[in-house]
Each structure stands twice: as structure tokens, then as C-alpha cells.
């Protein structure tokens, strides 16, 4: 998986569960800005990756397996 696939999977999971990415973050006990598009790259253009902790939180709160999450990354 690459950077855009991971972030795309988060976007797709949020949409599939009926949330915005901010809503998904809040519902999962994370800061609402955790998955904002503005946080995906540094001010210098370097890729920022979501943490395994934040991915774990959204998978647990949506009752989504990692293999299902991985399928969202296949676009």
C-alpha cells in the first residue's frame, strides 16, 4: 500500500459507514482533524502517514477487519 491508497481507504471507509472523515475520527475517539486533507502532507510537501493507532481506532469503532480495510485501498 502506498500513501494515497492508505488515505483513500480511510476516505472510502468513512463514506461507506456514512461519515465524513472528521465524523469518523470523532466517532472513533480521535481528534476531529486527525484525517483532514491538510494533515496528509507537511508544509514542505513531505507525506504524512496515519498512525497504526488511529487506523486501529477506526477499524474497531466501525467493526471493520484489516482485510476489509485493505480492500478499500485497492482503487
PDB file of N, CA, C and O in Angstrom:
ATOM      1  N   UNK A   1       0.844  -1.186   0.000  1.00  0.00           N
ATOM      2  CA  UNK A   1       0.000   0.000   0.000  1.00  0.00           C
ATOM      3  C   UNK A   1       0.885   1.243   0.000  1.00  0.00           C
ATOM      4  O   UNK A   1       1.924   1.293   0.658  1.00  0.00           O
ATOM      5  N   UNK A   2       0.453   2.213  -0.736  1.00  0.00           N
ATOM      6  CA  UNK A   2       1.191   3.467  -0.734  1.00  0.00           C
ATOM      7  C   UNK A   2       0.390   4.555  -0.011  1.00  0.00           C
ATOM      8  O   UNK A   2      -0.728   4.323   0.449  1.00  0.00           O
ATOM      9  N   UNK A   3       0.975   5.714   0.073  1.00  0.00           N
ATOM     10  CA  UNK A   3       0.391   6.832   0.815  1.00  0.00           C
ATOM     11  C   UNK A   3      -1.030   7.149   0.348  1.00  0.00           C
ATOM     12  O   UNK A   3      -1.946   7.238   1.166  1.00  0.00           O
ATOM     13  N   UNK A   4      -1.214   7.315  -0.935  1.00  0.00           N
ATOM     14  CA  UNK A   4      -2.551   7.676  -1.433  1.00  0.00           C
ATOM     15  C   UNK A   4      -3.556   6.547  -1.240  1.00  0.00           C
ATOM     16  O   UNK A   4      -4.740   6.813  -1.034  1.00  0.00           O
ATOM     17  N   UNK A   5      -3.116   5.304  -1.300  1.00  0.00           N
ATOM     18  CA  UNK A   5      -4.032   4.182  -1.077  1.00  0.00           C
ATOM     19  C   UNK A   5      -4.502   4.128   0.379  1.00  0.00           C
ATOM     20  O   UNK A   5      -5.676   3.869   0.642  1.00  0.00           O
ATOM     21  N   UNK A   6      -3.608   4.367   1.307  1.00  0.00           N
ATOM     22  CA  UNK A   6      -3.987   4.359   2.734  1.00  0.00           C
ATOM     23  C   UNK A   6      -5.002   5.458   3.007  1.00  0.00           C
ATOM     24  O   UNK A   6      -6.048   5.215   3.609  1.00  0.00           O
ATOM     25  N   UNK A   7      -4.684   6.673   2.559  1.00  0.00           N
ATOM     26  CA  UNK A   7      -5.624   7.772   2.791  1.00  0.00           C
ATOM     27  C   UNK A   7      -6.930   7.555   2.030  1.00  0.00           C
ATOM     28  O   UNK A   7      -8.002   7.904   2.524  1.00  0.00           O
ATOM     29  N   UNK A   8      -6.845   6.984   0.840  1.00  0.00           N
ATOM     30  CA  UNK A   8      -8.060   6.664   0.088  1.00  0.00           C
ATOM     31  C   UNK A   8      -8.916   5.639   0.804  1.00  0.00           C
ATOM     32  O   UNK A   8     -10.144   5.716   0.771  1.00  0.00           O
ATOM     33  N   UNK A   9      -8.268   4.675   1.453  1.00  0.00           N
ATOM     34  CA  UNK A   9      -9.007   3.665   2.209  1.00  0.00           C
ATOM     35  C   UNK A   9      -9.735   4.304   3.391  1.00  0.00           C
ATOM     36  O   UNK A   9     -10.869   3.935   3.697  1.00  0.00           O
ATOM     37  N   UNK A  10      -9.091   5.254   4.048  1.00  0.00           N
ATOM     38  CA  UNK A  10      -9.743   5.957   5.159  1.00  0.00           C
ATOM     39  C   UNK A  10     -10.933   6.746   4.638  1.00  0.00           C
ATOM     40  O   UNK A  10     -12.011   6.704   5.231  1.00  0.00           O
ATOM     41  N   UNK A  11     -10.753   7.465   3.536  1.00  0.00           N
ATOM     42  CA  UNK A  11     -11.863   8.220   2.932  1.00  0.00           C
ATOM     43  C   UNK A  11     -13.014   7.294   2.541  1.00  0.00           C
ATOM     44  O   UNK A  11     -14.180   7.598   2.791  1.00  0.00           O
ATOM     45  N   UNK A  12     -12.675   6.163   1.925  1.00  0.00           N
ATOM     46  CA  UNK A  12     -13.698   5.217   1.476  1.00  0.00           C
ATOM     47  C   UNK A  12     -14.422   4.556   2.642  1.00  0.00           C
ATOM     48  O   UNK A  12     -15.636   4.359   2.592  1.00  0.00           O
ATOM     49  N   UNK A  13     -13.681   4.216   3.690  1.00  0.00           N
ATOM     50  CA  UNK A  13     -14.308   3.622   4.875  1.00  0.00           C
ATOM     51  C   UNK A  13     -15.281   4.610   5.500  1.00  0.00           C
ATOM     52  O   UNK A  13     -16.402   4.243   5.853  1.00  0.00           O
ATOM     53  N   UNK A  14     -14.859   5.851   5.637  1.00  0.00           N
ATOM     54  CA  UNK A  14     -15.744   6.875   6.205  1.00  0.00           C
ATOM     55  C   UNK A  14     -17.028   6.982   5.389  1.00  0.00           C
ATOM     56  O   UNK A  14     -18.127   6.983   5.944  1.00  0.00           O
ATOM     57  N   UNK A  15     -16.884   7.072   4.080  1.00  0.00           N
ATOM     58  CA  UNK A  15     -18.056   7.194   3.201  1.00  0.00           C
ATOM     59  C   UNK A  15     -18.954   5.966   3.300  1.00  0.00           C
ATOM     60  O   UNK A  15     -20.176   6.095   3.371  1.00  0.00           O
ATOM     61  N   UNK A  16     -18.356   4.777   3.304  1.00  0.00           N
ATOM     62  CA  UNK A  16     -19.133   3.537   3.366  1.00  0.00           C
ATOM     63  C   UNK A  16     -19.927   3.423   4.671  1.00  0.00           C
ATOM     64  O   UNK A  16     -20.999   2.818   4.706  1.00  0.00           O
ATOM     65  N   UNK A  17     -19.394   4.004   5.729  1.00  0.00           N
ATOM     66  CA  UNK A  17     -20.062   3.934   7.035  1.00  0.00           C
ATOM     67  C   UNK A  17     -20.961   5.140   7.286  1.00  0.00           C
ATOM     68  O   UNK A  17     -21.581   5.247   8.344  1.00  0.00           O
ATOM     69  N   UNK A  18     -21.031   6.051   6.308  1.00  0.00           N
ATOM     70  CA  UNK A  18     -21.931   7.194   6.409  1.00  0.00           C
ATOM     71  C   UNK A  18     -21.376   8.372   7.191  1.00  0.00           C
ATOM     72  O   UNK A  18     -22.135   9.153   7.765  1.00  0.00           O
ATOM     73  N   UNK A  19     -20.058   8.502   7.216  1.00  0.00           N
ATOM     74  CA  UNK A  19     -19.418   9.592   7.954  1.00  0.00           C
ATOM     75  C   UNK A  19     -18.535  10.412   7.035  1.00  0.00           C
ATOM     76  O   UNK A  19     -18.094   9.945   5.985  1.00  0.00           O
ATOM     77  N   UNK A  20     -18.290  11.637   7.450  1.00  0.00           N
ATOM     78  CA  UNK A  20     -17.182  12.402   6.881  1.00  0.00           C
ATOM     79  C   UNK A  20     -15.932  11.877   7.564  1.00  0.00           C
ATOM     80  O   UNK A  20     -16.040  11.145   8.548  1.00  0.00           O
ATOM     81  N   UNK A  21     -14.748  12.227   7.074  1.00  0.00           N
ATOM     82  CA  UNK A  21     -13.537  11.771   7.757  1.00  0.00           C
ATOM     83  C   UNK A  21     -13.444  12.389   9.155  1.00  0.00           C
ATOM     84  O   UNK A  21     -12.934  11.755  10.079  1.00  0.00           O
ATOM     85  N   UNK A  22     -13.929  13.606   9.312  1.00  0.00           N
ATOM     86  CA  UNK A  22     -13.951  14.236  10.641  1.00  0.00           C
ATOM     87  C   UNK A  22     -14.911  13.508  11.567  1.00  0.00           C
ATOM     88  O   UNK A  22     -14.599  13.275  12.735  1.00  0.00           O
ATOM     89  N   UNK A  23     -16.075  13.151  11.047  1.00  0.00           N
ATOM     90  CA  UNK A  23     -17.057  12.409  11.837  1.00  0.00           C
ATOM     91  C   UNK A  23     -16.543  11.037  12.232  1.00  0.00           C
ATOM     92  O   UNK A  23     -16.771  10.578  13.351  1.00  0.00           O
ATOM     93  N   UNK A  24     -15.847  10.382  11.303  1.00  0.00           N
ATOM     94  CA  UNK A  24     -15.262   9.076  11.594  1.00  0.00           C
ATOM     95  C   UNK A  24     -14.233   9.200  12.713  1.00  0.00           C
ATOM     96  O   UNK A  24     -14.203   8.379  13.629  1.00  0.00           O
ATOM     97  N   UNK A  25     -13.405  10.212  12.636  1.00  0.00           N
ATOM     98  CA  UNK A  25     -12.393  10.424  13.673  1.00  0.00           C
ATOM     99  C   UNK A  25     -13.060  10.655  15.031  1.00  0.00           C
ATOM    100  O   UNK A  25     -12.689  10.022  16.020  1.00  0.00           O
ATOM    101  N   UNK A  26     -14.029  11.549  15.082  1.00  0.00           N
ATOM    102  CA  UNK A  26     -14.727  11.845  16.348  1.00  0.00           C
ATOM    103  C   UNK A  26     -15.406  10.604  16.904  1.00  0.00           C
ATOM    104  O   UNK A  26     -15.308  10.318  18.098  1.00  0.00           O
ATOM    105  N   UNK A  27     -16.090   9.872  16.047  1.00  0.00           N
ATOM    106  CA  UNK A  27     -16.809   8.676  16.477  1.00  0.00           C
ATOM    107  C   UNK A  27     -15.852   7.625  17.018  1.00  0.00           C
ATOM    108  O   UNK A  27     -16.238   6.784  17.830  1.00  0.00           O
ATOM    109  N   UNK A  28     -14.606   7.674  16.566  1.00  0.00           N
ATOM    110  CA  UNK A  28     -13.601   6.697  16.974  1.00  0.00           C
ATOM    111  C   UNK A  28     -12.796   7.154  18.185  1.00  0.00           C
ATOM    112  O   UNK A  28     -11.878   6.462  18.624  1.00  0.00           O
ATOM    113  N   UNK A  29     -13.145   8.323  18.724  1.00  0.00           N
ATOM    114  CA  UNK A  29     -12.447   8.835  19.898  1.00  0.00           C
ATOM    115  C   UNK A  29     -11.176   9.591  19.576  1.00  0.00           C
ATOM    116  O   UNK A  29     -10.321   9.777  20.441  1.00  0.00           O
ATOM    117  N   UNK A  30     -11.049  10.027  18.330  1.00  0.00           N
ATOM    118  CA  UNK A  30      -9.869  10.780  17.898  1.00  0.00           C
ATOM    119  C   UNK A  30     -10.236  12.250  17.712  1.00  0.00           C
ATOM    120  O   UNK A  30     -11.414  12.602  17.658  1.00  0.00           O
ATOM    121  N   UNK A  31      -9.239  13.085  17.617  1.00  0.00           N
ATOM    122  CA  UNK A  31      -9.472  14.490  17.317  1.00  0.00           C
ATOM    123  C   UNK A  31     -10.129  14.594  15.942  1.00  0.00           C
ATOM    124  O   UNK A  31      -9.777  13.854  15.023  1.00  0.00           O
ATOM    125  N   UNK A  32     -11.067  15.497  15.808  1.00  0.00           N
ATOM    126  CA  UNK A  32     -11.820  15.631  14.555  1.00  0.00           C
ATOM    127  C   UNK A  32     -10.932  15.956  13.361  1.00  0.00           C
ATOM    128  O   UNK A  32     -11.311  15.687  12.221  1.00  0.00           O
ATOM    129  N   UNK A  33      -9.763  16.526  13.602  1.00  0.00           N
ATOM    130  CA  UNK A  33      -8.883  16.915  12.495  1.00  0.00           C
ATOM    131  C   UNK A  33      -7.863  15.838  12.124  1.00  0.00           C
ATOM    132  O   UNK A  33      -7.033  16.058  11.242  1.00  0.00           O
ATOM    133  N   UNK A  34      -7.912  14.693  12.775  1.00  0.00           N
ATOM    134  CA  UNK A  34      -6.917  13.633  12.574  1.00  0.00           C
ATOM    135  C   UNK A  34      -6.742  13.269  11.106  1.00  0.00           C
ATOM    136  O   UNK A  34      -5.615  13.065  10.655  1.00  0.00           O
ATOM    137  N   UNK A  35      -7.824  13.186  10.363  1.00  0.00           N
ATOM    138  CA  UNK A  35      -7.757  12.722   8.979  1.00  0.00           C
ATOM    139  C   UNK A  35      -7.980  13.828   7.941  1.00  0.00           C
ATOM    140  O   UNK A  35      -8.229  13.537   6.771  1.00  0.00           O
ATOM    141  N   UNK A  36      -7.895  15.075   8.359  1.00  0.00           N
ATOM    142  CA  UNK A  36      -8.094  16.182   7.418  1.00  0.00           C
ATOM    143  C   UNK A  36      -7.081  16.125   6.280  1.00  0.00           C
ATOM    144  O   UNK A  36      -5.933  15.722   6.469  1.00  0.00           O
ATOM    145  N   UNK A  37      -7.521  16.530   5.114  1.00  0.00           N
ATOM    146  CA  UNK A  37      -6.633  16.537   3.948  1.00  0.00           C
ATOM    147  C   UNK A  37      -5.418  17.430   4.175  1.00  0.00           C
ATOM    148  O   UNK A  37      -4.343  17.161   3.639  1.00  0.00           O
ATOM    149  N   UNK A  38      -5.578  18.480   4.960  1.00  0.00           N
ATOM    150  CA  UNK A  38      -4.457  19.392   5.220  1.00  0.00           C
ATOM    151  C   UNK A  38      -3.359  18.749   6.061  1.00  0.00           C
ATOM    152  O   UNK A  38      -2.247  19.272   6.127  1.00  0.00           O
ATOM    153  N   UNK A  39      -3.655  17.633   6.698  1.00  0.00           N
ATOM    154  CA  UNK A  39      -2.667  16.954   7.544  1.00  0.00           C
ATOM    155  C   UNK A  39      -1.978  15.797   6.825  1.00  0.00           C
ATOM    156  O   UNK A  39      -1.185  15.082   7.438  1.00  0.00           O
ATOM    157  N   UNK A  40      -2.256  15.605   5.576  1.00  0.00           N
ATOM    158  CA  UNK A  40      -1.715  14.464   4.842  1.00  0.00           C
ATOM    159  C   UNK A  40      -0.342  14.735   4.247  1.00  0.00           C
ATOM    160  O   UNK A  40       0.362  13.812   3.839  1.00  0.00           O
ATOM    161  N   UNK A  41       0.030  16.004   4.201  1.00  0.00           N
ATOM    162  CA  UNK A  41       1.356  16.420   3.728  1.00  0.00           C
ATOM    163  C   UNK A  41       1.850  17.535   4.632  1.00  0.00           C
ATOM    164  O   UNK A  41       1.066  18.351   5.116  1.00  0.00           O
ATOM    165  N   UNK A  42       3.161  17.563   4.855  1.00  0.00           N
ATOM    166  CA  UNK A  42       3.749  18.646   5.648  1.00  0.00           C
ATOM    167  C   UNK A  42       3.762  19.917   4.807  1.00  0.00           C
ATOM    168  O   UNK A  42       3.455  19.884   3.615  1.00  0.00           O
ATOM    169  N   UNK A  43       4.115  21.024   5.424  1.00  0.00           N
ATOM    170  CA  UNK A  43       4.200  22.286   4.682  1.00  0.00           C
ATOM    171  C   UNK A  43       5.284  22.232   3.613  1.00  0.00           C
ATOM    172  O   UNK A  43       5.287  23.048   2.692  1.00  0.00           O
ATOM    173  N   UNK A  44       6.201  21.279   3.730  1.00  0.00           N
ATOM    174  CA  UNK A  44       7.269  21.108   2.744  1.00  0.00           C
ATOM    175  C   UNK A  44       6.932  20.037   1.704  1.00  0.00           C
ATOM    176  O   UNK A  44       7.763  19.703   0.859  1.00  0.00           O
ATOM    177  N   UNK A  45       5.721  19.504   1.768  1.00  0.00           N
ATOM    178  CA  UNK A  45       5.280  18.522   0.791  1.00  0.00           C
ATOM    179  C   UNK A  45       5.608  17.078   1.133  1.00  0.00           C
ATOM    180  O   UNK A  45       5.338  16.169   0.348  1.00  0.00           O
ATOM    181  N   UNK A  46       6.189  16.869   2.304  1.00  0.00           N
ATOM    182  CA  UNK A  46       6.513  15.501   2.718  1.00  0.00           C
ATOM    183  C   UNK A  46       5.240  14.771   3.146  1.00  0.00           C
ATOM    184  O   UNK A  46       4.385  15.332   3.832  1.00  0.00           O
ATOM    185  N   UNK A  47       5.132  13.513   2.729  1.00  0.00           N
ATOM    186  CA  UNK A  47       3.957  12.720   3.075  1.00  0.00           C
ATOM    187  C   UNK A  47       3.869  12.505   4.581  1.00  0.00           C
ATOM    188  O   UNK A  47       4.868  12.215   5.240  1.00  0.00           O
ATOM    189  N   UNK A  48       2.671  12.650   5.110  1.00  0.00           N
ATOM    190  CA  UNK A  48       2.390  12.287   6.495  1.00  0.00           C
ATOM    191  C   UNK A  48       1.458  11.090   6.450  1.00  0.00           C
ATOM    192  O   UNK A  48       0.472  11.077   5.714  1.00  0.00           O
ATOM    193  N   UNK A  49       1.785  10.101   7.237  1.00  0.00           N
ATOM    194  CA  UNK A  49       1.023   8.862   7.253  1.00  0.00           C
ATOM    195  C   UNK A  49       0.172   8.794   8.510  1.00  0.00           C
ATOM    196  O   UNK A  49       0.585   9.285   9.560  1.00  0.00           O
ATOM    197  N   UNK A  50      -1.019   8.190   8.421  1.00  0.00           N
ATOM    198  CA  UNK A  50      -1.811   7.986   9.642  1.00  0.00           C
ATOM    199  C   UNK A  50      -1.093   6.971  10.533  1.00  0.00           C
ATOM    200  O   UNK A  50      -0.371   6.102  10.045  1.00  0.00           O
ATOM    201  N   UNK A  51      -1.299   7.092  11.817  1.00  0.00           N
ATOM    202  CA  UNK A  51      -0.659   6.151  12.737  1.00  0.00           C
ATOM    203  C   UNK A  51      -1.414   4.831  12.765  1.00  0.00           C
ATOM    204  O   UNK A  51      -2.594   4.766  12.422  1.00  0.00           O
ATOM    205  N   UNK A  52      -0.716   3.784  13.176  1.00  0.00           N
ATOM    206  CA  UNK A  52      -1.393   2.497  13.343  1.00  0.00           C
ATOM    207  C   UNK A  52      -2.444   2.607  14.439  1.00  0.00           C
ATOM    208  O   UNK A  52      -3.468   1.926  14.394  1.00  0.00           O
ATOM    209  N   UNK A  53      -2.191   3.465  15.424  1.00  0.00           N
ATOM    210  CA  UNK A  53      -3.169   3.684  16.495  1.00  0.00           C
ATOM    211  C   UNK A  53      -4.469   4.241  15.921  1.00  0.00           C
ATOM    212  O   UNK A  53      -5.548   3.744  16.244  1.00  0.00           O
ATOM    213  N   UNK A  54      -4.380   5.263  15.077  1.00  0.00           N
ATOM    214  CA  UNK A  54      -5.603   5.863  14.530  1.00  0.00           C
ATOM    215  C   UNK A  54      -6.323   4.894  13.595  1.00  0.00           C
ATOM    216  O   UNK A  54      -7.553   4.853  13.578  1.00  0.00           O
ATOM    217  N   UNK A  55      -5.578   4.123  12.827  1.00  0.00           N
ATOM    218  CA  UNK A  55      -6.213   3.119  11.967  1.00  0.00           C
ATOM    219  C   UNK A  55      -6.909   2.063  12.819  1.00  0.00           C
ATOM    220  O   UNK A  55      -8.032   1.659  12.518  1.00  0.00           O
ATOM    221  N   UNK A  56      -6.253   1.621  13.868  1.00  0.00           N
ATOM    222  CA  UNK A  56      -6.848   0.639  14.774  1.00  0.00           C
ATOM    223  C   UNK A  56      -8.142   1.170  15.386  1.00  0.00           C
ATOM    224  O   UNK A  56      -9.131   0.444  15.489  1.00  0.00           O
ATOM    225  N   UNK A  57      -8.131   2.437  15.791  1.00  0.00           N
ATOM    226  CA  UNK A  57      -9.329   3.029  16.400  1.00  0.00           C
ATOM    227  C   UNK A  57     -10.506   3.045  15.422  1.00  0.00           C
ATOM    228  O   UNK A  57     -11.629   2.720  15.806  1.00  0.00           O
ATOM    229  N   UNK A  58     -10.261   3.417  14.164  1.00  0.00           N
ATOM    230  CA  UNK A  58     -11.386   3.478  13.219  1.00  0.00           C
ATOM    231  C   UNK A  58     -11.862   2.080  12.837  1.00  0.00           C
ATOM    232  O   UNK A  58     -13.052   1.872  12.601  1.00  0.00           O
ATOM    233  N   UNK A  59     -10.944   1.127  12.774  1.00  0.00           N
ATOM    234  CA  UNK A  59     -11.365  -0.240  12.452  1.00  0.00           C
ATOM    235  C   UNK A  59     -12.202  -0.818  13.587  1.00  0.00           C
ATOM    236  O   UNK A  59     -13.227  -1.453  13.339  1.00  0.00           O
ATOM    237  N   UNK A  60     -11.778  -0.606  14.815  1.00  0.00           N
ATOM    238  CA  UNK A  60     -12.541  -1.118  15.963  1.00  0.00           C
ATOM    239  C   UNK A  60     -13.899  -0.450  16.085  1.00  0.00           C
ATOM    240  O   UNK A  60     -14.901  -1.121  16.332  1.00  0.00           O
ATOM    241  N   UNK A  61     -13.943   0.860  15.916  1.00  0.00           N
ATOM    242  CA  UNK A  61     -15.210   1.574  16.104  1.00  0.00           C
ATOM    243  C   UNK A  61     -16.219   1.289  14.992  1.00  0.00           C
ATOM    244  O   UNK A  61     -17.423   1.439  15.198  1.00  0.00           O
ATOM    245  N   UNK A  62     -15.744   0.882  13.828  1.00  0.00           N
ATOM    246  CA  UNK A  62     -16.653   0.574  12.716  1.00  0.00           C
ATOM    247  C   UNK A  62     -16.826  -0.929  12.514  1.00  0.00           C
ATOM    248  O   UNK A  62     -17.511  -1.372  11.592  1.00  0.00           O
ATOM    249  N   UNK A  63     -16.194  -1.701  13.391  1.00  0.00           N
ATOM    250  CA  UNK A  63     -16.261  -3.161  13.289  1.00  0.00           C
ATOM    251  C   UNK A  63     -15.810  -3.627  11.900  1.00  0.00           C
ATOM    252  O   UNK A  63     -16.474  -4.432  11.247  1.00  0.00           O
ATOM    253  N   UNK A  64     -14.663  -3.097  11.474  1.00  0.00           N
ATOM    254  CA  UNK A  64     -14.097  -3.394  10.167  1.00  0.00           C
ATOM    255  C   UNK A  64     -12.805  -4.179  10.355  1.00  0.00           C
ATOM    256  O   UNK A  64     -11.956  -3.793  11.159  1.00  0.00           O
ATOM    257  N   UNK A  65     -12.653  -5.262   9.631  1.00  0.00           N
ATOM    258  CA  UNK A  65     -11.416  -6.039   9.711  1.00  0.00           C
ATOM    259  C   UNK A  65     -10.328  -5.337   8.896  1.00  0.00           C
ATOM    260  O   UNK A  65     -10.618  -4.506   8.035  1.00  0.00           O
ATOM    261  N   UNK A  66      -9.080  -5.684   9.184  1.00  0.00           N
ATOM    262  CA  UNK A  66      -7.984  -5.100   8.419  1.00  0.00           C
ATOM    263  C   UNK A  66      -8.059  -5.533   6.961  1.00  0.00           C
ATOM    264  O   UNK A  66      -7.742  -4.749   6.066  1.00  0.00           O
ATOM    265  N   UNK A  67      -8.472  -6.765   6.714  1.00  0.00           N
ATOM    266  CA  UNK A  67      -8.559  -7.218   5.321  1.00  0.00           C
ATOM    267  C   UNK A  67      -9.635  -6.438   4.570  1.00  0.00           C
ATOM    268  O   UNK A  67      -9.468  -6.141   3.387  1.00  0.00           O
ATOM    269  N   UNK A  68     -10.723  -6.107   5.236  1.00  0.00           N
ATOM    270  CA  UNK A  68     -11.756  -5.279   4.594  1.00  0.00           C
ATOM    271  C   UNK A  68     -11.208  -3.873   4.326  1.00  0.00           C
ATOM    272  O   UNK A  68     -11.441  -3.303   3.260  1.00  0.00           O
ATOM    273  N   UNK A  69     -10.481  -3.321   5.298  1.00  0.00           N
ATOM    274  CA  UNK A  69      -9.852  -2.015   5.134  1.00  0.00           C
ATOM    275  C   UNK A  69      -8.905  -2.034   3.935  1.00  0.00           C
ATOM    276  O   UNK A  69      -8.871  -1.091   3.144  1.00  0.00           O
ATOM    277  N   UNK A  70      -8.143  -3.110   3.812  1.00  0.00           N
ATOM    278  CA  UNK A  70      -7.195  -3.231   2.698  1.00  0.00           C
ATOM    279  C   UNK A  70      -7.921  -3.209   1.357  1.00  0.00           C
ATOM    280  O   UNK A  70      -7.394  -2.681   0.379  1.00  0.00           O
ATOM    281  N   UNK A  71      -9.105  -3.766   1.302  1.00  0.00           N
ATOM    282  CA  UNK A  71      -9.883  -3.759   0.055  1.00  0.00           C
ATOM    283  C   UNK A  71     -10.263  -2.340  -0.345  1.00  0.00           C
ATOM    284  O   UNK A  71     -10.343  -2.030  -1.534  1.00  0.00           O
ATOM    285  N   UNK A  72     -10.499  -1.469   0.649  1.00  0.00           N
ATOM    286  CA  UNK A  72     -10.802  -0.075   0.337  1.00  0.00           C
ATOM    287  C   UNK A  72      -9.594   0.621  -0.293  1.00  0.00           C
ATOM    288  O   UNK A  72      -9.750   1.616  -1.001  1.00  0.00           O
ATOM    289  N   UNK A  73      -8.409   0.109  -0.041  1.00  0.00           N
ATOM    290  CA  UNK A  73      -7.186   0.703  -0.594  1.00  0.00           C
ATOM    291  C   UNK A  73      -6.943   0.303  -2.032  1.00  0.00           C
ATOM    292  O   UNK A  73      -6.080   0.884  -2.692  1.00  0.00           O
ATOM    293  N   UNK A  74      -7.666  -0.656  -2.527  1.00  0.00           N
ATOM    294  CA  UNK A  74      -7.478  -1.148  -3.898  1.00  0.00           C
ATOM    295  C   UNK A  74      -8.340  -0.362  -4.871  1.00  0.00           C
ATOM    296  O   UNK A  74      -9.461  -0.760  -5.188  1.00  0.00           O
ATOM    297  N   UNK A  75      -7.811   0.742  -5.333  1.00  0.00           N
ATOM    298  CA  UNK A  75      -8.555   1.547  -6.315  1.00  0.00           C
ATOM    299  C   UNK A  75      -7.677   1.928  -7.456  1.00  0.00           C
ATOM    300  O   UNK A  75      -8.125   2.606  -8.381  1.00  0.00           O
TER     301      UNK A  75
END
